[in-house]
Amino acid sequence: MNLSNMVKLRKKEGANPVIAEIKVYSPKHGDLLRGRDPLDILRIYERSGVAGISYITANEFKGNFDTLRQICNETDLPVLRKDFITSKGEIERTAEVGASAILLITRILGEKTAEFVDYALDHGLDTLVEVHSIEEARIANETNTTMIGINNRDIAILERDDGNVELTERLCRHVRGDVVRVSESGIRSIDDLKRALKCADAALIGTAFMMAENTEEFVRAFVEAGR
Ligand SMILES: O=P(O)(O)OC[C@@H](O)[C@@H](O)c1c[nH]c2ccccc12
């Protein structure tokens, strides 16, 4: 099942649709993996009942394509590839490795966003078009994307800012309601999660999960909150 449909299924089941990110490093927080194996994090996320897995292949976040391939081979959950995609060849590679969805950043692709969405859809991928402003939401709304993500943090400065769910609350009404809407980044607590899910269909969380003392307990609490 692809990521957008998995989000809808988890929502129907009464769980909070959470996309859990295996985030090994961030420019703001530094090392997040702390010597763990990314596949062990994957198993914990699977056991916690998340709707899908996100993995960043971008060099700036110390990701790599082989780990993405391993994750896709090891799980039945839909996997989202996050990177600063600027070529159609990267869309083909993402489909070939078995990922379910690909992130396409409006800030980077601009007027090419719609064309890249169609190319990804034609290769069997779900698309998460990422926006950080009303203008970018307008571009995203004009595409055939299955999902639109509101990044609460500013990817142009590699998320060194302290964005939070206020941006989701502010932008959501500008994002089409007929696509899966995802609130991304800066979600650190159950309260943040509940605020995000008031207007988005799913929440994408990385740092808070990677920094948790007891990851499974922490992630499961997010998935089950309010049940
Ligand atoms: O670690 P956080 O604040 O929970 O954010 C996760 C994810 O949204 C973030 O890593 C992200 C969102 N869009 C991106 C694009 C590239 C790299 C990373 C990202």
The ligand as a MOL file (V3000), in Angstrom:
LIG
                    3D

  0  0  0     0  0            999 V3000
M  V30 BEGIN CTAB
M  V30 COUNTS 19 20 0 0 0
M  V30 BEGIN ATOM
M  V30 1 O 13.4550 16.4740 12.7020 0
M  V30 2 P 12.0820 17.1140 12.5950 0
M  V30 3 O 12.0470 18.5470 13.0880 0
M  V30 4 O 10.9910 16.2480 13.2370 0
M  V30 5 O 11.7520 17.1970 10.9820 0
M  V30 6 C 11.6330 15.9650 10.2670 0
M  V30 7 C 11.5380 16.2690 8.7530 0
M  V30 8 O 10.3650 16.9870 8.5170 0
M  V30 9 C 12.7290 17.0670 8.2650 0
M  V30 10 O 13.8820 16.2840 8.4590 0
M  V30 11 C 12.6300 17.4910 6.7890 0
M  V30 12 C 11.5030 18.0190 6.1910 0
M  V30 13 N 11.7770 18.2960 4.8690 0
M  V30 14 C 13.0900 17.9750 4.5740 0
M  V30 15 C 13.8300 18.0540 3.3790 0
M  V30 16 C 15.1590 17.6040 3.3910 0
M  V30 17 C 15.7430 17.0940 4.5990 0
M  V30 18 C 14.9970 17.0040 5.7980 0
M  V30 19 C 13.6660 17.4480 5.7840 0
M  V30 END ATOM
M  V30 BEGIN BOND
M  V30 1 2 1 2
M  V30 2 1 2 3
M  V30 3 1 2 4
M  V30 4 1 2 5
M  V30 5 1 5 6
M  V30 6 1 6 7
M  V30 7 1 7 8
M  V30 8 1 7 9
M  V30 9 1 9 10
M  V30 10 1 9 11
M  V30 11 2 11 12
M  V30 12 1 11 19
M  V30 13 1 12 13
M  V30 14 1 13 14
M  V30 15 1 14 15
M  V30 16 2 14 19
M  V30 17 2 15 16
M  V30 18 1 16 17
M  V30 19 2 17 18
M  V30 20 1 18 19
M  V30 END BOND
M  V30 END CTAB
M  END
